[in-house]
Amino acid sequence: MNEIQTERRDDVAIVTLHRPERMNAVNQALREQLSSALDALNRSDAVRAIVITGAGDRAFCAGQDLDEASTIEWQTLVPWLNAQRAMYQAVRDLDKPCVAAINGVAAGAGFQVALCADWRIIAPDTRIGQPEVKAGLASIVGSYLMTLHVGMTHNVQLSMSGELITGRRAHEIGLVTELAEPADVFPAAFERASKLAQLPATAVRLSKQRFRAMTQAQFDEACVAGIRAQLECYAQGEPQQAMRRFLDARSKA
């Protein structure tokens, strides 16, 4: 199946995370296809801006697919996390404006993909956040990405509690750029991307490259720290236990 769908409207490319039956949760195929699609679009002269969104109206991306995550052991954890890193890096590496149309819940990996975009648009009541600790995982890469947008108080609140907040609250503290009514999230994102696409491409590219250079070393360090932390979490067995409880509860629902 195609876990990623792409289309182009004039000079704006639309990239859709397409696993609606799993709330667009991230698995190996989605990671690989998203990275490949973004790389191709970045190299296309016909594309001047990109919108990333999710299929359906329930989720932008609900995070990791726990069916896959529950099979990970410490022996396979490092390549799995490096694949996650490559997905985030593919968003960061874009030299063209990138707008996240957060059309439903954005949690964990989905939240982090959105944080790597330049512009985030969400509905006031849509839920967003960093629930890793509830799954037995340390909040490392996500907490770093939040430092680019919010201060320590809000970062600690989200990272340590694992609670999701509303789009309205996310806008108040600076995690998202704009609010729109649910039916208007994608149109607003496309309109913003179209405006950004009209800006001089070289100036945009160089500005984005500078932002990337300012943050790359810290992003790389967070990814390495994340590997160390998750290896310890898996050694304690906490992620395995948390995911098993979730999957058992889902099977009984």
MIKOL-426646 format. One record per atom (N, C-alpha, C): residue number from 0; residue in one letter; atom name; x, y, z. Coordinates in steps of 0.2 Angstrom, whole numbers, plus 5000, padded with zeros to 4 digits. Atoms other than C-alpha are relative to their C-alpha. Example, Ala and Ser with C-alpha at 12.3 -4.5 7.8 and 13.67 -1.06 7.14 Angstrom:
BEGIN
   num   residu   atome     px     py     pz
     0        A       N   5004   4994   5000
     0        A      CA   5062   4978   5039
     0        A       C   5004   5006   5000
     1        S       N   4996   4994   4999
     1        S      CA   5068   4995   5036
     1        S       C   4996   5005   5003
END
This chain:
BEGIN
   num   residu   atome     px     py     pz
     0        M       N   5004   4994   5000
     0        M      CA   5000   5000   5000
     0        M       C   5004   5006   5000
     1        N       N   4997   4994   5000
     1        N      CA   5005   5018   4997
     1        N       C   4998   5004   5007
     2        E       N   5001   4997   4994
     2        E      CA   5007   5025   5015
     2        E       C   5000   5008   4999
     3        I       N   4999   4993   5001
     3        I      CA   5011   5042   5008
     3        I       C   4997   5001   4993
     4        Q       N   5003   4997   5006
     4        Q      CA   5001   5051   4994
     4        Q       C   5002   5007   4999
     5        T       N   4998   4993   5001
     5        T      CA   5007   5066   4985
     5        T       C   4996   5002   4994
     6        E       N   5003   4997   5005
     6        E      CA   4999   5078   4973
     6        E       C   5003   5007   4999
     7        R       N   4998   4993   5001
     7        R      CA   5003   5095   4965
     7        R       C   4995   5004   4998
     8        R       N   5005   4995   5002
     8        R      CA   4992   5110   4964
     8        R       C   5004   5006   4998
     9        D       N   4996   4994   5002
     9        D      CA   5001   5123   4954
     9        D       C   5007   4998   5002
    10        D       N   4993   5001   4997
    10        D      CA   5018   5125   4963
    10        D       C   5000   4998   5007
    11        V       N   5001   5002   4993
    11        V      CA   5012   5118   4980
    11        V       C   4999   4992   4999
    12        A       N   5000   5008   5000
    12        A      CA   5015   5099   4983
    12        A       C   4996   4999   5007
    13        I       N   5003   5002   4995
    13        I      CA   5003   5091   4995
    13        I       C   5002   4993   5002
    14        V       N   4997   5007   4998
    14        V      CA   5010   5076   5005
    14        V       C   4995   4998   5006
    15        T       N   5005   5003   4995
    15        T      CA   4997   5065   5014
    15        T       C   5002   4994   5003
    16        L       N   4998   5006   4996
    16        L      CA   5001   5053   5028
    16        L       C   4993   4996   4999
    17        H       N   5006   5004   5002
    17        H      CA   4989   5039   5022
    17        H       C   4999   4993   5003
    18        R       N   5002   5006   4996
    18        R      CA   4985   5026   5035
    18        R       C   4994   5001   5004
    19        P       N   5005   4998   4996
    19        P      CA   4968   5032   5040
    19        P       C   4997   4994   5005
    20        E       N   5003   5005   4995
    20        E      CA   4963   5015   5048
    20        E       C   5004   4999   5006
    21        R       N   4995   5000   4994
    21        R      CA   4978   5017   5060
    21        R       C   5001   5007   5002
    22        M       N   5000   4993   4999
    22        M      CA   4975   5036   5062
    22        M       C   5007   5003   4998
    23        N       N   4994   4998   5003
    23        N      CA   4990   5038   5051
    23        N       C   5006   4999   5004
    24        A       N   4994   5001   4995
    24        A      CA   5002   5031   5064
    24        A       C   5006   4998   4995
    25        V       N   4994   5001   5003
    25        V      CA   5020   5029   5059
    25        V       C   5002   4993   5000
    26        N       N   4997   5007   5000
    26        N      CA   5027   5012   5053
    26        N       C   5006   5001   4995
    27        Q       N   4994   5000   5004
    27        Q      CA   5042   5007   5043
    27        Q       C   4998   5003   4993
    28        A       N   5002   4998   5007
    28        A      CA   5033   5010   5026
    28        A       C   4999   5007   5000
    29        L       N   5001   4993   5000
    29        L      CA   5027   5027   5031
    29        L       C   5006   5004   5000
    30        R       N   4994   4996   4999
    30        R      CA   5044   5033   5037
    30        R       C   5004   5000   4994
    31        E       N   4996   5000   5006
    31        E      CA   5053   5027   5021
    31        E       C   4997   5004   4995
    32        Q       N   5003   4997   5006
    32        Q      CA   5040   5033   5009
    32        Q       C   5000   5008   5001
    33        L       N   5000   4993   4999
    33        L      CA   5039   5050   5018
    33        L       C   5006   5003   4999
    34        S       N   4994   4997   5001
    34        S      CA   5057   5053   5018
    34        S       C   5002   5000   4992
    35        S       N   4999   5000   5007
    35        S      CA   5058   5048   4999
    35        S       C   4996   5005   4997
    36        A       N   5004   4995   5003
    36        A      CA   5044   5059   4994
    36        A       C   5002   5007   5001
    37        L       N   4998   4993   4998
    37        L      CA   5050   5074   5003
    37        L       C   5007   5002   4996
    38        D       N   4993   4999   5004
    38        D      CA   5068   5072   4995
    38        D       C   4998   5001   4993
    39        A       N   5002   4998   5007
    39        A      CA   5060   5071   4978
    39        A       C   4997   5006   4999
    40        L       N   5004   4993   5000
    40        L      CA   5049   5086   4981
    40        L       C   5005   5006   5001
    41        N       N   4995   4994   4999
    41        N      CA   5064   5096   4987
    41        N       C   5005   5001   4994
    42        R       N   4995   5000   5006
    42        R      CA   5074   5092   4971
    42        R       C   4996   5002   4994
    43        S       N   5004   4998   5006
    43        S      CA   5059   5097   4960
    43        S       C   5000   5007   4999
    44        D       N   5001   4993   5001
    44        D      CA   5060   5114   4952
    44        D       C   4993   5003   4999
    45        A       N   5007   4998   5001
    45        A      CA   5041   5114   4949
    45        A       C   4997   5001   5007
    46        V       N   5003   5000   4993
    46        V      CA   5038   5113   4968
    46        V       C   5003   5006   5004
    47        R       N   4997   4995   4996
    47        R      CA   5040   5129   4978
    47        R       C   4998   5000   5007
    48        A       N   5002   5000   4993
    48        A      CA   5031   5125   4994
    48        A       C   4996   4993   5001
    49        I       N   5003   5007   4998
    49        I      CA   5024   5109   5003
    49        I       C   4995   5000   5006
    50        V       N   5005   5001   4994
    50        V      CA   5009   5105   5014
    50        V       C   5000   4993   5002
    51        I       N   5000   5006   4997
    51        I      CA   5010   5090   5025
    51        I       C   4993   4999   5004
    52        T       N   5006   5001   4997
    52        T      CA   4993   5083   5031
    52        T       C   4999   4992   5001
    53        G       N   5002   5007   4999
    53        G      CA   4984   5067   5037
    53        G       C   4994   4998   4996
    54        A       N   5006   5003   5003
    54        A      CA   4971   5056   5028
    54        A       C   4994   5000   5005
    55        G       N   5005   5000   4996
    55        G      CA   4954   5058   5035
    55        G       C   4999   5006   5005
    56        D       N   5001   4995   4996
    56        D      CA   4948   5069   5049
    56        D       C   5001   4999   5007
    57        R       N   4998   5002   4993
    57        R      CA   4953   5060   5065
    57        R       C   5007   5001   5002
    58        A       N   4993   4999   4997
    58        A      CA   4971   5062   5065
    58        A       C   5005   5003   4994
    59        F       N   4994   4998   5004
    59        F      CA   4986   5071   5057
    59        F       C   5005   4994   5000
    60        C       N   4996   5006   4998
    60        C      CA   4997   5057   5065
    60        C       C   5000   4998   5007
    61        A       N   5001   5001   4993
    61        A      CA   4993   5048   5081
    61        A       C   5007   4997   5003
    62        G       N   4994   5002   4997
    62        G      CA   5012   5043   5083
    62        G       C   5002   4994   4997
    63        Q       N   4997   5006   5002
    63        Q      CA   5021   5027   5082
    63        Q       C   4994   4994   5000
    64        D       N   5004   5006   5001
    64        D      CA   5011   5011   5076
    64        D       C   5002   4995   5006
    65        L       N   4998   5004   4995
    65        L      CA   5011   5001   5092
    65        L       C   5001   4993   4998
    66        D       N   4999   5007   5002
    66        D      CA   5009   4985   5083
    66        D       C   5007   4999   4998
    67        E       N   4993   5001   5001
    67        E      CA   5026   4988   5076
    67        E       C   5005   5002   5006
    68        A       N   4995   4998   4994
    68        A      CA   5034   4997   5091
    68        A       C   5000   4994   5005
    69        S       N   5000   5006   4995
    69        S      CA   5029   4982   5102
    69        S       C   5004   4994   4998
    70        T       N   4995   5005   5002
    70        T      CA   5040   4971   5092
    70        T       C   5007   5001   5001
    71        I       N   4993   4998   4999
    71        I      CA   5056   4981   5095
    71        I       C   5003   4998   5006
    72        E       N   4996   5002   4995
    72        E      CA   5069   4974   5106
    72        E       C   5006   5004   5000
    73        W       N   4994   4996   5000
    73        W      CA   5085   4982   5112
    73        W       C   5005   4999   4995
    74        Q       N   4996   5002   5006
    74        Q      CA   5094   4973   5098
    74        Q       C   4999   5004   4994
    75        T       N   5002   4996   5006
    75        T      CA   5084   4982   5085
    75        T       C   4998   5007   5001
    76        L       N   5002   4993   4998
    76        L      CA   5081   4998   5094
    76        L       C   5004   5005   4996
    77        V       N   4996   4995   5003
    77        V      CA   5095   5008   5087
    77        V       C   4999   5001   4993
    78        P       N   5002   4998   5007
    78        P      CA   5091   5006   5068
    78        P       C   4993   5002   5000
    79        W       N   5007   4997   5000
    79        W      CA   5073   5009   5072
    79        W       C   5000   5007   5002
    80        L       N   5000   4993   4998
    80        L      CA   5077   5025   5081
    80        L       C   5003   5004   4994
    81        N       N   4996   4997   5005
    81        N      CA   5089   5030   5067
    81        N       C   4995   5001   4994
    82        A       N   5005   4999   5006
    82        A      CA   5075   5028   5054
    82        A       C   4995   5005   5002
    83        Q       N   5004   4995   4997
    83        Q      CA   5064   5039   5065
    83        Q       C   5004   5007   4999
    84        R       N   4996   4994   5000
    84        R      CA   5078   5052   5065
    84        R       C   5000   5002   4992
    85        A       N   5000   4998   5007
    85        A      CA   5079   5051   5046
    85        A       C   4994   5003   4997
    86        M       N   5006   4997   5002
    86        M      CA   5061   5055   5044
    86        M       C   4999   5007   5002
    87        Y       N   5000   4993   4997
    87        Y      CA   5062   5070   5055
    87        Y       C   5005   5005   4996
    88        Q       N   4995   4997   5003
    88        Q      CA   5078   5075   5046
    88        Q       C   4998   5002   4993
    89        A       N   5003   4999   5007
    89        A      CA   5069   5074   5029
    89        A       C   4996   5006   5000
    90        V       N   5004   4994   4999
    90        V      CA   5057   5087   5035
    90        V       C   5005   5006   5001
    91        R       N   4995   4995   4998
    91        R      CA   5071   5098   5042
    91        R       C   5004   5002   4994
    92        D       N   4996   4999   5005
    92        D      CA   5081   5096   5026
    92        D       C   4996   5004   4994
    93        L       N   5004   4997   5005
    93        L      CA   5067   5104   5015
    93        L       C   5003   5008   4999
    94        D       N   4998   4993   5001
    94        D      CA   5074   5120   5007
    94        D       C   4994   5005   4998
    95        K       N   5006   4997   5002
    95        K      CA   5056   5125   5003
    95        K       C   4995   5001   5006
    96        P       N   5005   5000   4994
    96        P      CA   5042   5131   5015
    96        P       C   4996   4994   5000
    97        C       N   5004   5006   4999
    97        C      CA   5033   5117   5023
    97        C       C   4995   5002   5006
    98        V       N   5006   4998   4996
    98        V      CA   5016   5120   5031
    98        V       C   4997   4993   5003
    99        A       N   5004   5006   4997
    99        A      CA   5008   5106   5043
    99        A       C   4993   5002   5001
   100        A       N   5007   5000   4999
   100        A      CA   4990   5105   5041
   100        A       C   4997   4995   5005
   101        I       N   5001   5005   4994
   101        I      CA   4986   5097   5058
   101        I       C   4992   4999   5000
   102        N       N   5007   5001   5001
   102        N      CA   4969   5090   5053
   102        N       C   4996   4995   5005
   103        G       N   5002   5004   4994
   103        G      CA   4967   5079   5069
   103        G       C   5005   4999   5005
   104        V       N   4995   5000   4994
   104        V      CA   4976   5073   5084
   104        V       C   5007   4999   4997
   105        A       N   4993   5001   5002
   105        A      CA   4995   5074   5082
   105        A       C   5004   4999   5007
   106        A       N   4997   5003   4994
   106        A      CA   5004   5064   5095
   106        A       C   5007   4997   4999
   107        G       N   4994   5004   5001
   107        G      CA   5022   5058   5098
   107        G       C   5004   5002   4993
   108        A       N   4996   5000   5006
   108        A      CA   5031   5055   5081
   108        A       C   4996   5005   4996
   109        G       N   5004   4995   5005
   109        G      CA   5016   5065   5072
   109        G       C   5001   5007   5003
   110        F       N   4999   4994   4997
   110        F      CA   5018   5079   5084
   110        F       C   5007   5003   4998
   111        Q       N   4993   4998   5001
   111        Q      CA   5037   5079   5081
   111        Q       C   5001   5002   4992
   112        V       N   5000   4998   5007
   112        V      CA   5035   5079   5062
   112        V       C   4997   5007   4999
   113        A       N   5003   4994   5000
   113        A      CA   5024   5094   5064
   113        A       C   5004   5006   5002
   114        L       N   4995   4995   4997
   114        L      CA   5037   5103   5075
   114        L       C   5005   5001   4995
   115        C       N   4994   4999   5004
   115        C      CA   5050   5101   5061
   115        C       C   4997   5004   4994
   116        A       N   5003   4996   5006
   116        A      CA   5038   5110   5048
   116        A       C   5001   5008   5002
   117        D       N   4999   4993   4998
   117        D      CA   5039   5129   5047
   117        D       C   4994   5004   5002
   118        W       N   5006   4997   4999
   118        W      CA   5021   5133   5049
   118        W       C   4995   4995   5002
   119        R       N   5005   5005   4998
   119        R      CA   5008   5124   5059
   119        R       C   4993   5003   5001
   120        I       N   5007   4998   5000
   120        I      CA   4989   5126   5057
   120        I       C   4996   4995   5003
   121        I       N   5004   5005   4996
   121        I      CA   4977   5117   5069
   121        I       C   4993   5003   5002
   122        A       N   5006   4998   4997
   122        A      CA   4959   5118   5075
   122        A       C   5000   5001   5007
   123        P       N   4999   4999   4992
   123        P      CA   4956   5125   5093
   123        P       C   4999   4994   5004
   124        D       N   5002   5005   4995
   124        D      CA   4949   5109   5100
   124        D       C   5004   4993   4998
   125        T       N   4996   5006   5002
   125        T      CA   4961   5097   5091
   125        T       C   5006   4999   5005
   126        R       N   4995   5001   4995
   126        R      CA   4973   5088   5103
   126        R       C   5007   4998   4997
   127        I       N   4993   5001   5003
   127        I      CA   4992   5088   5101
   127        I       C   5004   4999   5006
   128        G       N   4996   5001   4995
   128        G      CA   5006   5083   5112
   128        G       C   5005   4994   5000
   129        Q       N   4994   5004   4999
   129        Q      CA   5020   5072   5118
   129        Q       C   4999   4995   5005
   130        P       N   5002   5005   4995
   130        P      CA   5014   5056   5126
   130        P       C   5005   4994   5002
   131        E       N   4995   5005   5000
   131        E      CA   5030   5046   5126
   131        E       C   5000   4997   5007
   132        V       N   4999   5003   4993
   132        V      CA   5031   5044   5145
   132        V       C   4995   4995   5002
   133        K       N   5005   5005   4999
   133        K      CA   5015   5035   5145
   133        K       C   5001   4994   4997
   134        A       N   4998   5006   5003
   134        A      CA   5022   5022   5134
   134        A       C   5006   4997   5002
   135        G       N   4994   5002   4997
   135        G      CA   5037   5020   5145
   135        G       C   5006   5002   4996
   136        L       N   4995   4997   5004
   136        L      CA   5048   5030   5133
   136        L       C   5002   5007   5003
   137        A       N   4998   4993   4998
   137        A      CA   5059   5045   5138
   137        A       C   4998   5005   4995
   138        S       N   5002   4995   5005
   138        S      CA   5054   5061   5130
   138        S       C   5007   5004   4999
   139        I       N   4993   4998   5002
   139        I      CA   5071   5066   5122
   139        I       C   5000   5005   4994
   140        V       N   5000   4997   5006
   140        V      CA   5070   5071   5104
   140        V       C   4994   5005   5000
   141        G       N   5006   4996   5000
   141        G      CA   5052   5078   5106
   141        G       C   5001   5006   5005
   142        S       N   4999   4994   4995
   142        S      CA   5057   5089   5121
   142        S       C   5005   5005   4997
   143        Y       N   4995   4995   5003
   143        Y      CA   5072   5096   5111
   143        Y       C   4996   5004   4995
   144        L       N   5003   4997   5005
   144        L      CA   5061   5100   5097
   144        L       C   4995   5006   5003
   145        M       N   5005   4995   4996
   145        M      CA   5049   5109   5109
   145        M       C   5004   5006   5002
   146        T       N   4996   4994   4998
   146        T      CA   5064   5120   5115
   146        T       C   5000   5005   4994
   147        L       N   5000   4995   5005
   147        L      CA   5063   5128   5098
   147        L       C   4994   5005   4999
   148        H       N   5006   4996   5000
   148        H      CA   5046   5135   5101
   148        H       C   4997   5002   5007
   149        V       N   5003   4999   4993
   149        V      CA   5042   5135   5120
   149        V       C   5005   5000   5005
   150        G       N   4995   5000   4995
   150        G      CA   5051   5138   5136
   150        G       C   4999   4994   5005
   151        M       N   4999   5006   4996
   151        M      CA   5055   5126   5150
   151        M       C   4994   4998   5003
   152        T       N   5006   5002   4996
   152        T      CA   5039   5127   5160
   152        T       C   4995   4996   4996
   153        H       N   5005   5003   5005
   153        H      CA   5028   5122   5145
   153        H       C   5003   4993   4998
   154        N       N   4996   5006   5002
   154        N      CA   5041   5109   5139
   154        N       C   4999   4995   5005
   155        V       N   5000   5004   4995
   155        V      CA   5042   5101   5156
   155        V       C   4993   4997   5001
   156        Q       N   5007   5002   4999
   156        Q      CA   5023   5101   5158
   156        Q       C   4998   4994   4995
   157        L       N   5002   5004   5005
   157        L      CA   5020   5092   5141
   157        L       C   5004   4993   5000
   158        S       N   4996   5006   5000
   158        S      CA   5035   5080   5142
   158        S       C   4999   4996   5006
   159        M       N   5001   5004   4994
   159        M      CA   5033   5074   5160
   159        M       C   4993   4997   5001
   160        S       N   5007   5003   4999
   160        S      CA   5014   5072   5160
   160        S       C   4998   4996   4995
   161        G       N   5003   5004   5006
   161        G      CA   5012   5065   5143
   161        G       C   4993   5002   4998
   162        E       N   5006   4998   5002
   162        E      CA   4996   5074   5142
   162        E       C   4999   5004   4993
   163        L       N   5001   4996   5006
   163        L      CA   4989   5081   5126
   163        L       C   4996   5007   5002
   164        I       N   5004   4994   4999
   164        I      CA   4983   5099   5125
   164        I       C   4996   5002   4994
   165        T       N   5004   4998   5005
   165        T      CA   4971   5108   5114
   165        T       C   5004   5004   4995
   166        G       N   4997   4996   5005
   166        G      CA   4976   5117   5098
   166        G       C   5000   5008   5003
   167        R       N   5000   4993   4997
   167        R      CA   4970   5133   5107
   167        R       C   5005   5002   5005
   168        R       N   4995   5000   4995
   168        R      CA   4982   5130   5121
   168        R       C   5007   5000   4997
   169        A       N   4994   5000   5004
   169        A      CA   4996   5126   5109
   169        A       C   5001   5006   4997
   170        H       N   4999   4994   5003
   170        H      CA   4993   5142   5100
   170        H       C   5002   5005   5005
   171        E       N   4998   4995   4995
   171        E      CA   4994   5152   5116
   171        E       C   5007   5000   5002
   172        I       N   4993   5000   4998
   172        I      CA   5011   5145   5121
   172        I       C   5005   5000   4995
   173        G       N   4996   4999   5005
   173        G      CA   5018   5146   5104
   173        G       C   5002   4993   4996
   174        L       N   4999   5006   5003
   174        L      CA   5018   5128   5098
   174        L       C   4998   5000   4993
   175        V       N   5003   5000   5006
   175        V      CA   5007   5131   5083
   175        V       C   5000   5007   4997
   176        T       N   4999   4993   5003
   176        T      CA   5007   5146   5071
   176        T       C   4993   5003   4999
   177        E       N   5007   4997   5001
   177        E      CA   4988   5148   5067
   177        E       C   4995   4995   5002
   178        L       N   5006   5004   4999
   178        L      CA   4971   5142   5072
   178        L       C   4995   5001   4994
   179        A       N   5005   5000   5005
   179        A      CA   4957   5138   5060
   179        A       C   4995   4995   5002
   180        E       N   5006   5005   4999
   180        E      CA   4940   5129   5061
   180        E       C   5002   4994   4997
   181        P       N   4998   5006   5002
   181        P      CA   4941   5111   5058
   181        P       C   5000   4999   4992
   182        A       N   5000   5000   5007
   182        A      CA   4935   5112   5040
   182        A       C   5004   5004   4996
   183        D       N   4996   4995   5004
   183        D      CA   4946   5126   5036
   183        D       C   5008   4999   5001
   184        V       N   4993   5001   4999
   184        V      CA   4963   5119   5042
   184        V       C   5004   4999   4994
   185        F       N   4997   5001   5006
   185        F      CA   4968   5112   5026
   185        F       C   5000   5006   4995
   186        P       N   5000   4994   5005
   186        P      CA   4962   5127   5015
   186        P       C   5005   5005   5003
   187        A       N   4996   4995   4997
   187        A      CA   4971   5138   5027
   187        A       C   5008   4999   4999
   188        A       N   4993   5002   5001
   188        A      CA   4987   5128   5026
   188        A       C   5002   5001   4992
   189        F       N   4998   5000   5007
   189        F      CA   4986   5127   5007
   189        F       C   5001   5008   4998
   190        E       N   4999   4993   5001
   190        E      CA   4983   5146   5006
   190        E       C   5007   5003   5002
   191        R       N   4994   4998   4997
   191        R      CA   4998   5149   5017
   191        R       C   5006   4998   4996
   192        A       N   4995   5002   5004
   192        A      CA   5009   5138   5007
   192        A       C   5000   5003   4993
   193        S       N   5001   4997   5006
   193        S      CA   5003   5146   4991
   193        S       C   5004   5007   5000
   194        K       N   4996   4994   4999
   194        K      CA   5009   5163   4998
   194        K       C   5007   4999   5001
   195        L       N   4993   5001   4999
   195        L      CA   5025   5157   5004
   195        L       C   5004   4998   4993
   196        A       N   4997   5002   5006
   196        A      CA   5028   5149   4987
   196        A       C   5002   5006   4995
   197        Q       N   4999   4994   5004
   197        Q      CA   5028   5166   4979
   197        Q       C   5006   5004   5002
   198        L       N   4994   4997   4998
   198        L      CA   5043   5172   4989
   198        L       C   5006   4998   4996
   199        P       N   4994   5001   5004
   199        P      CA   5060   5173   4981
   199        P       C   5003   4993   5002
   200        A       N   4998   5006   4998
   200        A      CA   5066   5155   4981
   200        A       C   5007   4999   5003
   201        T       N   4993   5000   4998
   201        T      CA   5084   5158   4984
   201        T       C   5001   5003   5007
   202        A       N   5000   4997   4994
   202        A      CA   5081   5169   4999
   202        A       C   4997   4996   5005
   203        V       N   5003   5005   4995
   203        V      CA   5069   5156   5007
   203        V       C   5005   4995   5001
   204        R       N   4995   5006   4999
   204        R      CA   5082   5142   5004
   204        R       C   5005   5002   5004
   205        L       N   4994   4998   4995
   205        L      CA   5096   5152   5012
   205        L       C   4998   5001   5007
   206        S       N   5003   4999   4994
   206        S      CA   5085   5157   5026
   206        S       C   4999   4993   5004
   207        K       N   5001   5007   4997
   207        K      CA   5080   5139   5029
   207        K       C   5006   4996   5002
   208        Q       N   4993   5003   4999
   208        Q      CA   5098   5133   5028
   208        Q       C   5003   5003   5006
   209        R       N   4997   4997   4994
   209        R      CA   5103   5145   5041
   209        R       C   4996   4998   5006
   210        F       N   5004   5002   4994
   210        F      CA   5089   5140   5053
   210        F       C   5003   4993   5002
   211        R       N   4998   5007   4999
   211        R      CA   5095   5122   5050
   211        R       C   5007   5000   5003
   212        A       N   4993   5000   4998
   212        A      CA   5113   5126   5053
   212        A       C   5000   5002   5008
   213        M       N   5001   4998   4993
   213        M      CA   5108   5135   5070
   213        M       C   4998   4994   5004
   214        T       N   5004   5005   4996
   214        T      CA   5099   5119   5076
   214        T       C   5003   4993   4999
   215        Q       N   4999   5007   5002
   215        Q      CA   5107   5104   5068
   215        Q       C   5005   4997   5005
   216        A       N   4996   5003   4995
   216        A      CA   5121   5101   5081
   216        A       C   4996   4997   5006
   217        Q       N   5004   5002   4994
   217        Q      CA   5108   5101   5095
   217        Q       C   4995   4994   4998
   218        F       N   5004   5006   5002
   218        F      CA   5096   5090   5085
   218        F       C   5004   4994   5000
   219        D       N   4996   5007   5000
   219        D      CA   5110   5077   5082
   219        D       C   5001   4998   5007
   220        E       N   4999   5002   4994
   220        E      CA   5114   5077   5100
   220        E       C   4994   4997   5004
   221        A       N   5006   5002   4997
   221        A      CA   5096   5075   5105
   221        A       C   4999   4993   4998
   222        C       N   5001   5007   5002
   222        C      CA   5095   5060   5094
   222        C       C   5004   4995   5003
   223        V       N   4996   5004   4997
   223        V      CA   5110   5052   5101
   223        V       C   4998   4999   5007
   224        A       N   5002   5001   4993
   224        A      CA   5104   5055   5119
   224        A       C   4994   4996   5000
   225        G       N   5006   5004   5000
   225        G      CA   5087   5048   5114
   225        G       C   5002   4992   4999
   226        I       N   4998   5007   5001
   226        I      CA   5096   5032   5108
   226        I       C   5002   4997   5007
   227        R       N   4997   5003   4994
   227        R      CA   5105   5030   5125
   227        R       C   4994   4999   5005
   228        A       N   5005   5000   4995
   228        A      CA   5089   5034   5135
   228        A       C   4995   4994   4998
   229        Q       N   5005   5006   5001
   229        Q      CA   5077   5022   5126
   229        Q       C   5003   4993   5001
   230        L       N   4997   5007   4999
   230        L      CA   5090   5008   5127
   230        L       C   4999   4998   5007
   231        E       N   5001   5001   4993
   231        E      CA   5089   5010   5146
   231        E       C   4993   4999   5002
   232        C       N   5007   5001   4998
   232        C      CA   5070   5011   5146
   232        C       C   4998   4993   4997
   233        Y       N   5002   5007   5003
   233        Y      CA   5069   4995   5135
   233        Y       C   5003   4995   5005
   234        A       N   4996   5004   4995
   234        A      CA   5082   4987   5147
   234        A       C   4996   4999   5006
   235        Q       N   5004   5001   4994
   235        Q      CA   5070   4990   5161
   235        Q       C   4993   4997   4999
   236        G       N   5006   5003   5002
   236        G      CA   5055   4983   5151
   236        G       C   4994   5004   5000
   237        E       N   5006   4996   4999
   237        E      CA   5044   4998   5154
   237        E       C   4996   5001   4993
   238        P       N   5003   5000   5006
   238        P      CA   5040   5001   5135
   238        P       C   4996   4994   4998
   239        Q       N   5003   5006   5002
   239        Q      CA   5036   4983   5132
   239        Q       C   4993   4999   5004
   240        Q       N   5006   5000   4996
   240        Q      CA   5024   4983   5147
   240        Q       C   4994   5004   4998
   241        A       N   5005   4995   5001
   241        A      CA   5015   4999   5143
   241        A       C   4997   4998   4993
   242        M       N   5003   5001   5006
   242        M      CA   5013   4994   5125
   242        M       C   4995   4993   5000
   243        R       N   5004   5006   5000
   243        R      CA   5007   4976   5129
   243        R       C   4993   5002   5004
   244        R       N   5007   4998   4997
   244        R      CA   4993   4984   5141
   244        R       C   4996   5003   4995
   245        F       N   5004   4997   5005
   245        F      CA   4988   4995   5127
   245        F       C   4997   4996   4995
   246        L       N   5002   5005   5005
   246        L      CA   4987   4981   5114
   246        L       C   4994   4996   5003
   247        D       N   5004   5004   4997
   247        D      CA   4978   4970   5126
   247        D       C   4993   5003   5001
   248        A       N   5006   4996   4999
   248        A      CA   4965   4984   5130
   248        A       C   4996   5001   4993
   249        R       N   5003   4999   5006
   249        R      CA   4962   4987   5112
   249        R       C   4997   4994   4997
   250        S       N   5003   5006   5002
   250        S      CA   4959   4969   5108
   250        S       C   4994   4998   5003
   251        K       N   5006   5001   4996
   251        K      CA   4946   4968   5121
   251        K       C   4994   5005   4999
   252        A       N   5005   4994   5001
   252        A      CA   4937   4984   5116
   252        A       C   4995   4998   4994
END
